[in-house]
Amino acid sequence: MKYRWLLRCESSDSLLLSPEDRRVLRCQVRLVRRSREKCFLVVKFGHPGGKAVIVPVAQAQHLRRLDAAKGGIPWEF
């Protein structure tokens, strides 16, 4: 199984996904279906330290906001 990772770093503890961001995610969903990959959006919140949130792109395309407090894992690097 192949994987595709969309990586993003944010200095705040939440991310508001714009319509353009969600459009890019929808495009990625179409691409991974054709290539039979699994795609995940990884957002690293806070610097230094903070948390990381990993969400399947198929789920992330329907979200408006990602929040480090909801399911984020500690990230010390």
C-alpha positions in Angstrom: 0.0 0.0 0.0 1.3 3.4 -0.9 0.8 6.5 1.3 0.6 10.2 0.5 1.2 12.7 3.3 0.2 16.3 3.1 2.2 18.2 5.7 1.5 21.5 7.3 2.9 23.6 10.2 0.9 26.1 12.1 2.0 28.4 15.0 -1.4 28.6 16.6 -3.4 25.7 18.2 -6.1 25.6 15.5 -6.4 25.8 11.7 -9.4 27.2 9.8 -9.5 25.5 6.4 -10.3 27.9 3.7 -12.4 27.0 0.6 -9.1 26.8 -1.4 -7.6 24.4 1.2 -10.7 22.1 1.0 -10.5 22.3 -2.9 -6.9 21.1 -2.7 -8.0 18.3 -0.4 -10.8 17.2 -2.8 -8.3 17.1 -5.6 -6.0 14.9 -3.5 -8.9 12.5 -2.8 -9.5 12.1 -6.5 -5.8 11.5 -7.2 -5.4 8.9 -4.5 -8.4 7.0 -5.7 -6.9 6.7 -9.1 -3.5 5.6 -7.8 -4.9 3.4 -5.0 -3.0 5.2 -2.3 -4.0 6.3 1.2 -3.7 10.0 1.9 -3.4 11.8 5.2 -3.3 15.4 6.3 -0.7 16.0 9.0 -0.8 19.3 10.9 1.9 20.2 13.4 0.6 22.9 15.9 2.8 25.1 18.0 6.5 25.8 18.0 8.5 24.6 19.8 6.7 21.6 21.2 3.0 21.5 20.5 0.9 18.7 19.1 0.4 17.0 15.8 -3.0 16.0 14.3 -3.3 13.3 11.6 -6.5 13.0 9.7 -7.4 11.0 6.5 -7.9 13.5 3.7 -11.3 12.0 2.8 -12.4 13.1 6.3 -10.5 16.4 6.4 -12.1 17.7 3.2 -15.4 18.0 5.1 -13.9 19.9 8.1 -13.8 23.6 8.6 -11.5 23.7 11.6 -8.8 21.4 12.9 -7.9 21.8 16.6 -4.9 20.5 18.5 -7.0 19.9 21.6 -9.1 17.4 19.8 -7.1 14.3 19.4 -3.6 15.9 19.0 -0.6 13.9 20.0 2.3 15.5 21.8 5.2 16.5 19.5 8.4 17.5 21.1 10.6 18.2 18.0 
